[in-house]
């Protein structure tokens, strides 16, 4: 599958997660496997999974105990540390990925340890508890990263909220630019417009590098001055930047 932009990824993610929420015991393992494969092969979702691991390292370390050394106290201690919906989501993610790495995977692969955590008298009940305590909170956490997270690391992709803020800055820039009907100014306008589309596909580092490249080229071609090029780029990215050394 080709690499999806953030809008397309959100649509696929919602479709796949909804399908899992309504699936029965017999199809759960196959659907979870395909879901994790999908998230790992897409650059944007793969980075979100990395961010979950980075931001919840303490929980991951507590969970990292050999399965044959896990007592009832181990499970209870972990559950006592899950005091927020976000931690519940990270817990669900770590549980699912740990099981994902184990082969072979049988019909009830993702359900076999549910009773140790949240009980359940049979596989149908454990299927519901898996979705309630593991899968759905993970989906909510993933969606939060898609919607509201900040681009802290240069490798991070822009959330919906960050994209809206960037587009608002670009719209404001376009309104304030003294665009004339000359060929040069039309080129500037087209380059600024193209930046809007790139924000849904590129991570922060690559996005800024492409923007810099576009306007450095325009300045070197004397379509605009170096000062104007720097001003435009800083208006788009919302921070000071060294364009010409």
C-alpha positions in Angstrom: 0.0 0.0 0.0 1.2 3.5 -0.8 2.0 5.9 2.1 -1.2 7.8 3.2 -1.5 11.4 4.3 -2.9 12.1 7.7 -6.5 12.5 6.4 -6.4 9.2 4.5 -4.8 7.5 7.5 -7.5 8.7 9.8 -10.2 7.3 7.5 -8.5 3.9 7.3 -7.8 3.8 11.0 -11.4 4.5 11.8 -12.6 1.9 9.4 -10.3 -0.9 10.6 -10.8 -0.1 14.3 -14.6 -0.1 13.9 -14.5 -3.4 12.2 -12.5 -4.9 15.1 -14.9 -3.5 17.6 -17.7 -5.5 16.1 -15.8 -8.7 15.2 -16.3 -12.0 17.0 -13.8 -14.3 18.7 -13.1 -16.3 15.5 -11.9 -13.3 13.4 -10.3 -11.2 16.2 -6.7 -12.5 15.8 -6.6 -12.1 12.0 -8.1 -8.5 12.2 -5.7 -7.4 15.0 -2.7 -8.8 13.1 -3.7 -6.9 9.9 -4.4 -3.8 11.9 -0.9 -3.7 13.5 0.8 -4.5 10.2 -1.0 -1.6 8.7 0.0 0.8 11.5 3.6 -0.3 11.2 3.9 0.1 7.5 2.5 3.7 7.4 5.1 6.4 8.3 2.7 8.6 10.2 1.1 5.8 12.3 4.5 4.2 12.8 5.8 7.5 14.3 2.7 7.7 16.6 3.4 4.2 17.9 7.0 5.2 18.6 5.8 8.3 20.5 3.5 6.2 22.7 6.5 4.0 23.6 8.6 7.1 24.3 6.0 8.9 26.4 5.0 5.8 28.4 8.4 4.3 29.0 7.9 3.8 32.7 4.8 1.6 32.1 6.6 -0.4 29.4 9.4 -1.1 31.8 7.0 -2.3 34.5 5.3 -4.6 32.0 8.7 -6.0 30.8 8.7 -9.0 33.1 9.1 -12.6 31.8 5.7 -14.1 31.4 6.6 -17.1 33.5 7.5 -14.9 36.5 4.3 -12.9 36.5 2.3 -13.5 39.6 -1.1 -12.3 40.7 0.7 -9.4 42.5 2.3 -8.4 39.3 -1.0 -8.0 37.5 -2.5 -6.1 40.5 0.4 -3.7 40.8 0.2 -2.8 37.1 -3.6 -2.3 37.3 -3.1 0.0 40.4 -0.9 2.2 38.3 -3.5 2.7 35.6 -5.1 5.9 36.9 -6.0 7.6 33.6 -7.6 6.8 30.3 -4.3 7.7 28.5 -2.3 5.2 30.6 -5.1 2.6 29.9 -4.5 3.2 26.2 -0.8 2.8 26.5 -1.3 -0.4 28.5 -3.6 -1.8 25.8 -1.0 -0.9 23.1 1.8 -2.6 25.0 -0.3 -5.7 25.7 -1.4 -6.0 22.0 2.2 -5.5 20.6 3.7 -8.0 23.0 1.2 -10.6 21.9 1.7 -9.5 18.2 5.4 -10.5 18.5 4.6 -14.0 19.6 4.2 -16.8 17.0 2.3 -18.9 16.2 -1.0 -17.1 16.7 -4.0 -19.2 17.3 -7.7 -18.4 17.2 -7.8 -16.9 20.8 -4.3 -15.5 20.7 -5.1 -12.0 22.0 -7.6 -13.4 24.6 -5.6 -16.0 26.4 -4.2 -13.7 29.0 -7.3 -11.5 29.5 -8.6 -13.5 32.5 -5.3 -12.7 34.4 -6.0 -9.0 34.0 -9.8 -8.5 34.0 -11.4 -11.9 34.4 -14.1 -13.3 32.0 -15.8 -16.6 32.2 -15.5 -17.6 28.6 -13.9 -16.3 25.3 -16.9 -14.3 24.3 -16.8 -12.4 27.6 -13.0 -12.0 27.3 -13.4 -10.7 23.8 -15.6 -7.9 25.1 -13.2 -7.2 27.9 -10.3 -7.1 25.5 -12.1 -4.4 23.5 -13.2 -2.5 26.6 -9.9 -2.4 28.5 -7.2 -2.9 25.8 -8.3 -2.1 22.3 -10.7 0.9 22.6 -8.5 2.9 25.0 -5.5 2.3 22.6 -7.7 3.6 19.7 -8.6 6.7 21.8 -5.0 7.4 22.6 -3.9 7.0 19.0 -6.7 9.3 17.9 -5.5 11.9 20.4 -2.1 11.9 18.8 -3.7 12.3 15.4 -5.9 15.2 16.6 -4.2 17.2 19.2 -0.5 16.3 19.9 2.2 18.8 19.4 5.2 18.3 17.1 7.9 18.1 19.7 10.4 16.1 17.8 11.5 17.0 14.2 10.4 13.5 13.2 6.9 14.1 14.4 4.0 14.6 12.0 1.5 17.4 12.4 -1.8 16.6 14.2 -5.1 18.0 12.9 -4.9 20.8 15.4 -1.3 21.7 14.4 -2.3 21.6 10.7 -5.2 23.9 11.3 -2.9 26.4 13.1 -0.4 26.3 10.2 -3.1 26.8 7.6 -4.5 29.7 9.5 -1.0 31.3 9.5 -0.7 30.7 5.8 -4.2 32.2 5.1 -3.1 35.2 7.1 0.1 35.5 5.2 -1.7 35.4 1.9 -4.0 38.1 3.0 -1.1 40.3 4.0 1.1 39.7 1.0 1.0 42.5 -1.5 0.5 40.2 -4.4 0.6 41.9 -7.8 -0.2 40.4 -11.2 3.4 39.9 -12.1 4.7 36.4 -12.9 7.0 36.4 -9.9 4.3 37.2 -7.4 2.1 34.5 -8.9 4.9 31.9 -8.4 5.2 33.0 -4.8 1.5 32.6 -4.3 1.5 29.1 -5.9 4.4 28.0 -3.7 2.7 29.2 -0.5 -0.5 27.3 -1.5 1.4 24.1 -2.1 2.7 24.2 1.5 -0.8 23.6 2.7 -1.0 20.2 1.0 2.4 19.1 2.3 1.5 19.6 5.9 -0.8 16.5 5.8 2.0 14.2 4.5 5.4 15.3 5.7 7.0 15.3 9.2 8.1 18.6 10.7 11.7 18.2 9.7 11.1 17.4 6.0 8.3 20.0 5.7 10.5 22.8 6.9 13.4 21.7 4.7 11.1 21.7 1.6 9.7 25.1 2.5 13.2 26.5 2.9 14.3 25.0 -0.4 11.4 26.5 -2.3 12.0 30.0 -1.1 15.8 29.9 -1.2 15.4 28.9 -4.9 13.1 31.9 -5.5 15.5 34.2 -3.8 18.5 32.9 -5.7 16.6 33.3 -8.9 15.9 36.9 -7.9 12.1 36.4 -8.0 12.0 37.7 -4.5 14.7 39.1 -2.1 16.4 37.1 0.5 14.7 39.2 3.2 11.2 38.5 1.7 12.0 34.8 1.4 13.0 34.6 5.0 10.0 36.6 6.2 7.6 34.3 4.3 9.1 31.1 5.6 9.1 32.4 9.2 5.5 33.4 8.8 4.6 29.9 7.7 6.5 27.9 10.3 5.9 30.4 13.1 9.5 30.7 14.3 12.8 32.4 13.4 15.0 30.5 11.0 18.4 30.9 9.4 17.8 30.8 5.6 21.0 32.1 4.1 24.4 31.4 5.6 
